[in-house]
Amino acid sequence: MDNLNRENFWNEQYEKYPLAMVHFCNWIDTYKAANNWDTLFNAGILHEQIRVVETAIVGRITTTTAPKFHDLPLTMQIGIWITYVRETKKFWTSNTVDLYKFDLRQEITDFLECHEDDLQKAAKVTYEKP
């Protein structure tokens, strides 16, 4: 399976499940801050002739920026996704994951669909109260 990037997956999920995706995006921002994402991926470190995922040229100096979640290798995406599900719903289908059989695309789609329903119900109850 290819990485789940914006073009082949995440934009479509955002259209289908906007509340759940906003929740995930907010969670991933918190996760990045808590885990020193920028430091972990050497963002801002100066390089001269090193190829990086994304660069910004400032004069003759190249600075790196940390990758987005959807630019990470698939196995890292899976691990972070499992963390999100455990923290969000407090359950997971299994304590072990076979990365060769694990269909992250389907797991995410199923979870977002369920989570979207929960968030819509919660929003409806909140807005209907007098």
C-alpha positions in Angstrom: 0.0 0.0 0.0 1.2 3.5 -0.8 1.4 6.2 1.8 -1.9 7.9 2.3 -1.3 11.4 1.0 -3.6 14.3 0.4 -4.3 13.6 -3.2 -5.0 9.9 -2.9 -6.8 9.8 0.4 -7.1 12.6 2.9 -8.9 15.2 0.8 -11.6 12.7 0.1 -11.9 11.8 3.8 -12.2 15.5 4.6 -15.1 15.8 2.2 -16.9 12.8 3.5 -16.2 13.2 7.3 -15.5 16.9 8.0 -16.2 16.8 11.7 -14.0 13.7 12.3 -11.3 15.1 10.1 -11.2 18.5 12.0 -11.0 16.4 15.2 -8.1 14.4 13.8 -6.3 17.5 12.5 -6.5 19.2 15.9 -5.3 16.0 17.6 -2.3 15.6 15.2 -1.3 19.2 15.9 -1.4 18.5 19.6 0.5 15.2 19.0 3.2 17.0 17.0 3.7 19.6 19.8 3.8 17.0 22.5 6.3 14.9 20.7 8.6 17.7 19.5 7.8 16.9 15.9 9.9 19.8 14.5 12.9 18.7 16.5 12.3 15.0 15.7 12.5 15.7 12.0 15.3 18.2 12.2 13.2 21.1 11.0 15.0 24.4 10.9 18.5 22.8 10.9 20.8 24.3 8.3 22.1 22.1 5.6 24.2 22.9 2.5 24.0 20.0 0.1 21.5 17.7 1.8 18.3 16.7 -0.1 15.3 17.2 2.2 11.6 16.5 2.0 10.7 20.1 1.7 13.0 23.1 1.6 12.8 26.9 1.8 15.7 28.8 0.3 16.8 31.9 2.2 19.7 33.4 0.3 22.3 30.7 0.1 21.0 28.8 3.2 18.6 25.9 3.0 16.4 25.2 6.0 14.4 22.1 6.4 10.8 21.8 7.5 9.2 18.9 9.2 7.1 16.5 7.1 3.3 16.5 7.2 1.6 13.4 8.7 0.6 12.3 5.2 4.2 12.5 4.0 5.5 10.0 6.6 6.3 6.4 5.7 3.3 4.2 5.9 4.5 2.3 9.0 4.8 5.6 10.9 1.4 6.7 9.8 0.0 3.4 11.1 1.6 3.8 14.5 0.4 7.4 14.9 -3.1 6.4 13.7 -3.3 3.6 16.3 -2.3 6.2 19.0 -5.1 8.5 17.8 -7.7 5.8 17.9 -6.7 4.6 21.3 -6.7 8.1 22.8 -9.9 9.1 21.0 -12.1 6.0 21.4 -10.2 4.1 24.1 -10.4 0.9 22.1 -8.6 -0.9 19.3 -9.6 -4.1 17.5 -6.4 -5.9 18.6 -3.4 -5.4 20.8 -1.2 -6.5 17.9 -1.2 -5.3 14.3 0.1 -7.4 11.4 1.5 -4.6 9.2 1.4 -6.9 6.1 -2.3 -7.5 6.5 -3.3 -4.2 8.0 -5.4 -2.1 5.6 -4.9 1.4 7.0 -7.0 2.9 4.3 -10.0 0.8 5.3 -9.4 1.2 9.0 -9.3 4.9 8.8 -12.4 5.2 6.6 -14.4 2.9 8.9 -13.2 4.8 12.0 -13.9 8.3 10.5 -17.4 7.2 9.5 -18.2 6.0 13.0 -16.5 9.0 14.6 -18.4 11.4 12.3 -21.7 9.9 13.4 -20.7 10.3 17.0 -19.6 13.9 16.6 -22.8 14.8 14.6 -25.0 13.3 17.4 -23.1 15.2 20.0 -23.4 18.5 18.0 -27.1 17.9 17.5 -27.7 17.3 21.2 -25.7 20.4 22.1 -27.5 22.7 19.6 -31.0 21.4 20.5 -30.8 22.1 24.2 -32.8 25.2 25.2 
